[in-house]
């Protein structure tokens, strides 16, 4: 994963963001929950400070930033310090793999998706939650990225760019959810199927 220095230097600030922007977090969580049945063995890549892993009862997280991993462990999340491009995990192990606002920080999206495909069980699926680059928030973040500690080195993607790489790797049966429908978010937003309206998109892709 790319550019982890900012996450090491400002891990506490990053974690506080979820408290200060709780309606965004809850809206994103609501969208993700529509795709995660209970009882499945999950892995989160780019687990950060463990907010989503803890809320979704995901058993293991991958996180390259030492400081972020330390905060996640304090929350009771099991973390391996590693990168998405080289997962230290067995083949065919997980029912699903989750990435939330992670793909914009990966060094190599294609290599990361290959690794995800490798560790998923037969009939497993990947969930990718991200801010769509052509959305209201996507455009806002890109305009402000040079002034952001975290997004300065981020690469934003469109739905079609992500789908193109997933298809190359062999993923199929795509379904979508979307939320965050404006820039000023003061309450929990609804979740809708599809994409094209909301800024936060969830893609579910099966092997």
Secondary structure, DSSP 8 states (H G I E B T S, - for coil): ----HHHHHTHHHHHHHHHHTHHHHHHHHHHHHTT--TT--EEEES-TTSHHHHHTT-SEEE---HHHHHHHHHTT--EE--BTTB--S-SS-EEEEEEES-GGG-S-HHHHHHHHHHHEEEEEEEEEEEE-TTSHHHHHHHHHGGG-TTTTT-----HHHHHHHHHHHT-EEEEEEEE--SS---S----EESSSS-SEEEEEEE-
